[in-house]
Amino acid sequence: MGNPLKGEIDFTVGEKTYVLCFPSNSLVEVEEVSGKDIVSVLTEWQQSPAVAPLRTLLWGALRKHQPAMSLFDAGDLVDEIGAARMEELGGAIGKALRFRLSGTFEDAKPAAESA
């Protein structure tokens, strides 16, 4: 089970519950894989239906508790989650990332956007 005080969000797929969170190492991995800063990856995903940023964000969010998770595995998990739950998945990823960038689960803009 995730610890919401640490920005950890539980997300259940089938009978397995995953913990989504964005510690510093996960943010760096997402940025290194994508070649973009985390806010740009998030913005790209929010502005288009592209699967690549969603898969990369999900992979990054899973890395702390699922260190063996590969990008390919994250893509398979996106497929398993299915289109009907994409909005729910997006909300969970967004909530975990929002906590990491602002320290709250509220809809606050990341520091980089508010400057």
N, C-alpha and C positions, 0 to 999 in steps of 0.2 A: 504494500500500500504506500502511496505517495504521501509526503509530508507537505501539506499546503503552506505551512509556515516557511518552507524553503522554496516555494514556487513549484512544487511537484504536483502534477495533475494525473489522475488515474484515467485511463482510456481502455475500455474492454472491447476485445475483438474475439468473437466466439466465446470460448470459455477461459481465455487468457486475459489478464489485466496487465497492461503496460504502464510504466510511469514515464511521463513526459516532463522534461525540465531542460533548462539551458544554463548549466554552469559555464564558467569561462572557457574550459577546454572544448566544450561542445560548440560554443560560438565561434571559436577559432577554427575548428574543423569545418564548420559550415562555410566560413569565409574562405578558407583555403581551397576547399573543393569547388566552390562556386566562382571564385575569383572576384567576389564582390563583398562589400561590407554587409552586415546582417540586416540593416534597415533596407538596403537596396534589394536583398533577396526577398524580404517580406513584402516590399512594395511591388516587386515583379509578380509575385504570387497573387497578391490582392488585385492587381490590375489586369490579369490575363488568366485564361484557363489552363496555362501551361502546367504540365505535370512535373517537370524537372525541379522547379523551386519547391513544390509541395513535397516531393520525395526527399529532397535535400534537407528541408526543415524537419520533416518527420524523423529522418535518420539522425540528425543532430540532436533532436529532443530525446531520442531513445538511447544515445550512446553511454550516458552515465550508468544506467542500470542494465543495459544490454550491450556491453562493449564489443561483443563479437558480431553485432548487427552490421551488415554491409549495405551499401547503397542498393544493390540488387535485392537484398532481403527487404529493405524498406519499400522498394517498388512492389514486391510481391504482397507486402502488407497493405499497401494502398489498394491493390486489386482485391484483396480479401475484404477490406472494409467496404468497398463498393461505392458507387455513385450516390446511393440513397443516404449515406452517412458522411459524405464529404464536408458538408457544412458543419456537422458536429465535430469532425476531426479538425477542421480549420479553427473552430472556436477553441478547442482544447490546446492546439499548438499556439494560437494567438494569446491565450490566457497565460500559458507558461512563459512565452517570450515577453509579453507585457510586464509580467512580474519581474523578470530579469532586467529589463531595461528601465523600469520605473520604480520597482520595489513595492508595487501594489497590483492587485487584480483588477482595479478599476480601469475604465477606459481613459488612461492618461497617455499623452503623446510621449514617445521616447525623447530623452534629453536632446538628442541630435536634431530632432524636428522642431523643438520648441525654442531653440536658440535663434 
